[in-house]
């Protein structure tokens, strides 16, 4: 049973044959791919138990509190929560929860997250992609719901190699150049049908900066959310914009 299938409101899913241990996973995967709140419930010992996951513009704990009249138990935080209720209350709870607006609580200046879009925290040329930047980002940790890791757009990289990796080829590994220095990037779950960029292509990359070990040596790499050819990149206009004028003090 579902509610809120259209629009950007919460999607409510119930299947009484599902194992209770998977409802959080299902809710998380759907919320990530659809960029909308998703509640998934199943029947356990005569009551419905469920999990909810959602984007940053929807405060799940606040929404559960606002619909508490339909629930026997509830708990959570900004982007994740759990609940229990009587089966006969499911329809009323679904109608109430899927009816909450986006953003929730209402904020006239907050942007609604949409599928296929990422919130960018910083656009920077590749020369700034270094250990000093990694240490500054690490000072912001720990990251989690409500305090996500900064997402970067990195410009000025040129591709050396792109190849499919993993047993089913669902991941994309890249080696790039920033100046004369090699730099690696990895995209997990990249669509296999997406054509690979060619050697020498200039790329803009979107992702998070992470540390890992390669051959026993620490290295930096980008964990990719997306990438685009520089000539067609969404940040092209920003890169070509003239620098702001600096006012000259009168003498």
N, C-alpha and C positions, 0 to 999 in steps of 0.2 A: 504494500500500500504506500502511496506517495502523496505528498502535498507540496505545493510551491514549485511545480515542475517548470513553470515559465518565469521569466524575469530574473532578478538578482537576489530575491529573498531566499530564506533557508529552504533547502531541499530536505524533505522528511521521508525516510525510508524505513519500512518495517518488514521483516521476514522472520516468522516464528520458527523456521527450520535452521536458521544460521546458528553457529556456535557463538557463545558470548565473547569468546576470546578474539574474534575477528572484527567485531563491530567498530572498534577504534581504528583499526587499520583501514577498513573500507571507508570510513568517514574521512580519514586523513588523506587518502589517495584521491577521493572525489573532490574534497575541498581544495586540494592543491591544483587539480586539473581544471576545475570549473571556476575557481576564484569566487566561491560563494559558501555560506555556512551550510554544513551537511550534518544532519542527525540520523543515526542508524540505530535501530532498536530490534531486540529479539526477545522471545518469551523464555523466562528462566523461573522455574518453580512457581508458576502461577502469576508472576508479575513481569512487566516489561522493563528491561534494562537497556540503556543505550549510551552512546558516546556522541559527542558533537565536536567537530573541528571547524575552523573558519578563518577567513582572512583578517588582516590587521584592522580593517575598518568596522568590524563587528565584535563587540565585547560579549563573549559567550556567557560569562558568569553573570553579567548584568541582565542579559536576556533570560537566563534561567530564573533569576530572582524575580523578574517581572511576570513570569508565567508560573510562579510557585504554587498557585492555587490548584493546578492540575497535577502536581507532582507529590510523591511521598518522600523522595530523597533527591538531592541535587548538590553539585559541587563543581569547582573548577576555577579557571582563571580566564585571562583575556581571550585566548585563542583555542582553548580546549576545555571540555567539561564532560560530566557524566550525570545520569539521572535515572530514576526509577519511578514507575507509576502503575496504576491498575490498568489492565487492558481496555476496560470500558472508557477510560479517560483519554485514550490515544487520539481520537478524532478531534476533541476539543483542544488538546495540547498542540497537535499539528497545526490546526487553524490559527491558534494564538501565536505560536513561535514563527511560523512561516509568514505571518503578517507584519512582523517587525521591520521597520525601514532600514535601508542602508544609507549612510552609516548608522550604527546603533551603539550608544545613544546618539541622538540627532546632533550633527555638527555641520552647519552650513558651509564651512570652509574645507571640510575633509573630502578627499577624493575617494571614490569607490574603486576598489581593485577590480580589474577585468581580466578574463582569461587571455593568456598570451602576452600580457604586459607585466613588466617588472618595475618596481620603484627603484630609481637610481639615486645613490647617495653622493657619488663623486665621478666626474669625468676628468681624466688626466692623461697626458702623454705617457708613452711607454717608459720614458727615461726615469719616471718617478716610481716605477715598479721595482722596489728594492727592499732590503731587510729593514731599513729604517721605517718604511711605511708599514711593513708587517708588524713591527714592534708597537707602532702607534695604534694599529687596529687591535692588537692583542690586549692593550691596556683597557679596551672597552668591554672585554669579556667579563663574565660568561654571557653567551648568547642563548636565546631561546624565545618562546612565544612572548610577544610584546617588546622584545629587545633583540631584533634580528641582526645577523652579521651584515656589515656594510656591503652593498652591491656597487661594484665599480664598472665604469666603461673605460676601457683602455684603448687609446688610439695610437697609430703609428707603428704597428707590428706588421712584419712581412713573413709569409708562410714559407717554411722550409719543407715540411712534410705533414700530410694528414692521412690517417689510416684508421680503419675500423678495428676495434679490439674487443675482447670478451668472447666467450664460447659461441654466442649467437650474433656477434658483430653489432651489438646495440649501443656500444660506447664509441666515442670518437676521441682519438688522441692527436694532438697537434704539437709540432715543434716549430717555433717561430724565432725570428730575430728582432731584438730591440737594439738598434745600432748594429754592433758587431757581436753582441752577446746572445747566446741561445737561451730560449725560454720555453717552458712546456705548459700545455693546457690540456684539460680533460673534460669532456662532456658526457655525463652518464645518461643513458636513455635517449640519445640523439636518434631521430627517426632514420632507419636504415635506407629509406628511399630518398633522403635528401642528398643531392649531389655534393661531392666533396670539392672544396676549393682547390685550386691548382697551385703548384709550386710557384712562388714568386708573387702571389696575390697579396695586396695590401688589405688588412682586415682590421675592423674594430671589434673588440671582444667585450662581452658582458659577463661578469661573474664575481666570485669572491676569491680573495687571495688566501692561499693556505700553504702551510709548511708540511713537507713529508720527507721521507728518506728514500734515496735512489742509489743503489749500490753501496749502502752504508754511509752515504754523504748527504747531509741536509741540503734541501733545495726548496725554492719557492716555485709554485705553479698556480695557475688560475683554474678554479673549478667553474666551468662555463655554464651559464644559463642560456646564452645565445651568442651569435656572431653575425656580422654582415660585412660585405665588401665595402671598403672605405668609400668608393664612389657612390654607393647606394645606402650608406649608413644613416639611420635616423638622427645621428648627431652631426651630420655633415654641415648643416646650417650653422650650428654653434661653432664648429671648428673654423668656418670661413668668415664668421662675423668679425668686423674690425674691433680692435680693442677699444674700451671706453675712453673717452676723452678725459685727460687729466686737467683740471682747472688750474690756470696760472694765477698766482696771487698778484694783485695789483700793487704796484710800487708807488 
